[in-house]
Amino acid sequence: MNKESIVLGSGDLYCTEFTGTNAALPNNEVLETEENRLGHIKGGAEIEYAPSFYEAKDDMGKVSKVILTEEEATFKSGIMTWCGETLKKLCQTARVTEDAQKKIRTVKIGGVGNADGKRYVIHFVHKDNVDGDIRVTIVGNNQAGFTIAFAKDSETVIDAEFKAQPMDKEGTLITYQEEMEVTAASGE
């Protein structure tokens, strides 16, 4: 039996570089580390899947055929805790240098010739001790740019929008994992 749940709350956001084509994704234990945390998030997270269709239809409306022509998936989240290294993952042209003696990190952003072309595994985990955890994973990069707003009465949150790219030979854009209810019939 499939147990349907009410999902409440936000989660944790992890990001690590994804190299190669059709490479295996790291497992959850490898992804879900403090080193891979993109930042603590504010305003939740959202995954959007948008299919496009083409409909061939006769002039009289008596026959038609509809086919799926393309798909797009986007993962959005607000990142509340961040640093210059975070900006490097959000911007392909960002270059980070550090002067350990002066204790200064400098991030230079811009110049299309500096684009690194990196793709990342974006991994979101919604923890739920009652109904089970949910994990959403994509491979892609931030293609929406970002805004850094400094305001006197609120925290600075960077809104990131990662566009998914196929992660395997099947063209998978999103991997959604949910913990299932263990039943006697399943033998577990």
C-alpha positions as a Markdown table, in Angstrom:
| # | Residue | x | y | z |
|---|---|---|---|---|
| 1 | Met | 0.0 | 0.0 | 0.0 |
| 2 | Asn | 1.3 | 3.5 | -0.9 |
| 3 | Lys | 1.1 | 5.8 | 2.1 |
| 4 | Glu | 0.4 | 9.4 | 1.1 |
| 5 | Ser | 1.8 | 12.1 | 3.4 |
| 6 | Ile | 1.4 | 15.7 | 4.1 |
| 7 | Val | 4.8 | 17.3 | 3.5 |
| 8 | Leu | 5.6 | 20.2 | 5.8 |
| 9 | Gly | 8.8 | 22.2 | 6.2 |
| 10 | Ser | 12.0 | 22.9 | 4.4 |
| 11 | Gly | 15.3 | 21.0 | 4.4 |
| 12 | Asp | 19.0 | 20.9 | 3.8 |
| 13 | Leu | 20.7 | 21.8 | 0.5 |
| 14 | Tyr | 23.9 | 20.2 | -0.7 |
| 15 | Cys | 26.0 | 20.8 | -3.8 |
| 16 | Thr | 29.1 | 19.2 | -5.2 |
| 17 | Glu | 30.8 | 19.3 | -8.6 |
| 18 | Phe | 29.6 | 16.6 | -11.1 |
| 19 | Thr | 32.3 | 15.6 | -13.5 |
| 20 | Gly | 32.0 | 13.4 | -16.6 |
| 21 | Thr | 29.1 | 12.4 | -18.7 |
| 22 | Asn | 26.7 | 9.8 | -17.5 |
| 23 | Ala | 28.8 | 9.3 | -14.4 |
| 24 | Ala | 27.1 | 7.7 | -11.4 |
| 25 | Leu | 25.8 | 10.2 | -8.8 |
| 26 | Pro | 27.4 | 10.0 | -5.4 |
| 27 | Asn | 25.2 | 8.2 | -2.8 |
| 28 | Asn | 23.3 | 10.1 | -0.2 |
| 29 | Glu | 25.9 | 9.5 | 2.5 |
| 30 | Val | 28.6 | 11.1 | 0.3 |
| 31 | Leu | 26.4 | 14.1 | -0.7 |
| 32 | Glu | 24.9 | 14.8 | 2.8 |
| 33 | Thr | 28.0 | 16.2 | 4.5 |
| 34 | Glu | 28.8 | 19.6 | 6.0 |
| 35 | Glu | 31.5 | 20.1 | 3.4 |
| 36 | Asn | 28.9 | 19.8 | 0.6 |
| 37 | Arg | 26.3 | 22.0 | 2.3 |
| 38 | Leu | 25.6 | 24.9 | -0.2 |
| 39 | Gly | 24.3 | 26.9 | 2.7 |
| 40 | His | 21.4 | 27.0 | 5.1 |
| 41 | Ile | 18.3 | 28.0 | 3.2 |
| 42 | Lys | 15.5 | 30.5 | 3.7 |
| 43 | Gly | 12.2 | 30.5 | 2.0 |
| 44 | Gly | 12.2 | 26.8 | 1.3 |
| 45 | Ala | 13.0 | 25.0 | -1.9 |
| 46 | Glu | 11.1 | 24.3 | -5.0 |
| 47 | Ile | 11.5 | 21.9 | -8.0 |
| 48 | Glu | 9.6 | 22.7 | -11.1 |
| 49 | Tyr | 9.0 | 20.3 | -14.0 |
| 50 | Ala | 7.7 | 21.8 | -17.3 |
| 51 | Pro | 6.9 | 19.6 | -20.3 |
| 52 | Ser | 6.3 | 21.0 | -23.8 |
| 53 | Phe | 4.0 | 19.3 | -26.2 |
| 54 | Tyr | 3.2 | 19.5 | -29.9 |
| 55 | Glu | -0.3 | 18.8 | -31.2 |
| 56 | Ala | -1.0 | 17.8 | -34.8 |
| 57 | Lys | -4.7 | 18.4 | -35.5 |
| 58 | Asp | -6.7 | 18.4 | -38.6 |
| 59 | Asp | -8.7 | 21.4 | -39.7 |
| 60 | Met | -12.0 | 19.9 | -38.7 |
| 61 | Gly | -10.9 | 18.9 | -35.2 |
| 62 | Lys | -11.7 | 15.2 | -35.8 |
| 63 | Val | -8.2 | 13.7 | -35.4 |
| 64 | Ser | -5.2 | 14.7 | -33.4 |
| 65 | Lys | -2.0 | 13.4 | -32.1 |
| 66 | Val | 0.0 | 14.9 | -29.2 |
| 67 | Ile | 3.7 | 14.2 | -28.5 |
| 68 | Leu | 6.0 | 15.4 | -25.8 |
| 69 | Thr | 8.7 | 17.5 | -27.5 |
| 70 | Glu | 10.9 | 18.8 | -24.6 |
| 71 | Glu | 11.2 | 18.9 | -20.9 |
| 72 | Glu | 12.7 | 21.4 | -18.5 |
| 73 | Ala | 13.3 | 21.1 | -14.7 |
| 74 | Thr | 14.4 | 23.9 | -12.4 |
| 75 | Phe | 15.4 | 23.8 | -8.7 |
| 76 | Lys | 15.0 | 27.0 | -6.8 |
| 77 | Ser | 16.0 | 27.9 | -3.3 |
| 78 | Gly | 17.1 | 30.9 | -1.2 |
| 79 | Ile | 20.5 | 30.6 | 0.4 |
| 80 | Met | 20.8 | 32.4 | 3.7 |
| 81 | Thr | 24.3 | 31.4 | 4.8 |
| 82 | Trp | 27.0 | 31.8 | 2.2 |
| 83 | Cys | 30.5 | 33.0 | 1.4 |
| 84 | Gly | 32.7 | 33.6 | -1.6 |
| 85 | Glu | 33.1 | 29.9 | -2.2 |
| 86 | Thr | 29.3 | 29.7 | -2.5 |
| 87 | Leu | 29.3 | 32.4 | -5.2 |
| 88 | Lys | 31.8 | 30.3 | -7.2 |
| 89 | Lys | 29.2 | 27.5 | -7.3 |
| 90 | Leu | 26.5 | 30.0 | -8.4 |
| 91 | Cys | 28.4 | 31.8 | -11.1 |
| 92 | Gln | 30.5 | 30.1 | -13.9 |
| 93 | Thr | 32.7 | 33.1 | -14.2 |
| 94 | Ala | 33.5 | 33.5 | -10.5 |
| 95 | Arg | 37.2 | 33.2 | -9.5 |
| 96 | Val | 38.2 | 33.0 | -5.9 |
| 97 | Thr | 41.6 | 33.9 | -4.5 |
| 98 | Glu | 42.6 | 33.8 | -0.8 |
| 99 | Asp | 45.3 | 35.6 | 1.0 |
| 100 | Ala | 45.8 | 33.6 | 4.2 |
| 101 | Gln | 48.2 | 36.1 | 5.7 |
| 102 | Lys | 45.8 | 39.0 | 5.3 |
| 103 | Lys | 42.8 | 36.7 | 5.9 |
| 104 | Ile | 41.0 | 38.1 | 2.8 |
| 105 | Arg | 39.1 | 36.1 | 0.2 |
| 106 | Thr | 38.5 | 37.9 | -3.1 |
| 107 | Val | 35.8 | 36.9 | -5.6 |
| 108 | Lys | 36.0 | 38.2 | -9.1 |
| 109 | Ile | 32.8 | 37.8 | -11.2 |
| 110 | Gly | 32.4 | 38.3 | -14.9 |
| 111 | Gly | 34.1 | 37.9 | -18.2 |
| 112 | Val | 32.6 | 35.2 | -20.3 |
| 113 | Gly | 36.1 | 33.9 | -21.1 |
| 114 | Asn | 36.3 | 32.9 | -17.5 |
| 115 | Ala | 33.3 | 30.5 | -17.6 |
| 116 | Asp | 34.4 | 27.2 | -16.1 |
| 117 | Gly | 31.5 | 25.2 | -17.5 |
| 118 | Lys | 31.1 | 23.2 | -14.3 |
| 119 | Arg | 28.0 | 21.2 | -13.5 |
| 120 | Tyr | 26.9 | 20.4 | -10.0 |
| 121 | Val | 24.9 | 17.8 | -8.2 |
| 122 | Ile | 22.2 | 19.7 | -6.3 |
| 123 | His | 20.7 | 17.5 | -3.6 |
| 124 | Phe | 17.9 | 18.6 | -1.3 |
| 125 | Val | 16.8 | 16.6 | 1.8 |
| 126 | His | 13.5 | 17.1 | 3.6 |
| 127 | Lys | 13.7 | 15.3 | 6.9 |
| 128 | Asp | 10.5 | 13.9 | 8.4 |
| 129 | Asn | 10.8 | 11.5 | 11.4 |
| 130 | Val | 7.1 | 10.5 | 11.1 |
| 131 | Asp | 6.4 | 10.0 | 7.4 |
| 132 | Gly | 10.0 | 9.5 | 6.1 |
| 133 | Asp | 12.6 | 11.6 | 4.4 |
| 134 | Ile | 12.4 | 12.9 | 0.8 |
| 135 | Arg | 15.3 | 13.6 | -1.4 |
| 136 | Val | 15.4 | 15.6 | -4.7 |
| 137 | Thr | 18.5 | 15.5 | -6.8 |
| 138 | Ile | 19.4 | 17.2 | -10.1 |
| 139 | Val | 22.5 | 17.8 | -12.1 |
| 140 | Gly | 22.9 | 21.3 | -13.5 |
| 141 | Asn | 24.1 | 24.8 | -12.8 |
| 142 | Asn | 22.7 | 28.2 | -11.7 |
| 143 | Gln | 21.5 | 29.9 | -14.9 |
| 144 | Ala | 19.4 | 32.7 | -13.3 |
| 145 | Gly | 22.3 | 34.8 | -12.0 |
| 146 | Phe | 21.8 | 36.2 | -8.5 |
| 147 | Thr | 21.0 | 39.3 | -6.5 |
| 148 | Ile | 22.8 | 40.2 | -3.2 |
| 149 | Ala | 20.6 | 42.7 | -1.3 |
| 150 | Phe | 21.9 | 44.3 | 1.9 |
| 151 | Ala | 19.0 | 45.6 | 3.9 |
| 152 | Lys | 18.9 | 47.1 | 7.4 |
| 153 | Asp | 16.0 | 45.0 | 8.6 |
| 154 | Ser | 16.5 | 41.6 | 7.0 |
| 155 | Glu | 19.1 | 38.9 | 6.3 |
| 156 | Thr | 20.7 | 38.7 | 2.9 |
| 157 | Val | 19.4 | 35.7 | 1.0 |
| 158 | Ile | 20.7 | 34.7 | -2.5 |
| 159 | Asp | 18.0 | 33.2 | -4.6 |
| 160 | Ala | 19.5 | 30.4 | -6.8 |
| 161 | Glu | 17.8 | 28.8 | -9.7 |
| 162 | Phe | 19.5 | 25.7 | -11.0 |
| 163 | Lys | 18.5 | 24.4 | -14.4 |
| 164 | Ala | 18.6 | 20.6 | -14.6 |
| 165 | Gln | 20.6 | 18.9 | -17.3 |
| 166 | Pro | 20.3 | 15.2 | -18.2 |
| 167 | Met | 22.2 | 13.2 | -15.6 |
| 168 | Asp | 22.3 | 9.8 | -17.4 |
| 169 | Lys | 21.8 | 8.1 | -20.8 |
| 170 | Glu | 18.1 | 8.0 | -20.2 |
| 171 | Gly | 17.8 | 11.8 | -20.0 |
| 172 | Thr | 16.8 | 11.8 | -16.4 |
| 173 | Leu | 16.4 | 15.4 | -15.1 |
| 174 | Ile | 15.1 | 14.8 | -11.5 |
| 175 | Thr | 15.6 | 12.0 | -9.1 |
| 176 | Tyr | 13.0 | 11.9 | -6.4 |
| 177 | Gln | 13.5 | 9.5 | -3.5 |
| 178 | Glu | 11.1 | 8.9 | -0.7 |
| 179 | Glu | 11.3 | 6.5 | 2.3 |
| 180 | Met | 8.6 | 3.9 | 2.0 |
| 181 | Glu | 6.5 | 2.4 | 4.8 |
| 182 | Val | 7.8 | -1.0 | 5.8 |
| 183 | Thr | 5.1 | -3.6 | 5.6 |
| 184 | Ala | 4.9 | -7.3 | 6.6 |
| 185 | Ala | 4.1 | -8.2 | 3.0 |
| 186 | Ser | 7.4 | -6.7 | 1.7 |
| 187 | Gly | 9.3 | -9.0 | 4.0 |
| 188 | Glu | 11.4 | -6.2 | 5.5 |
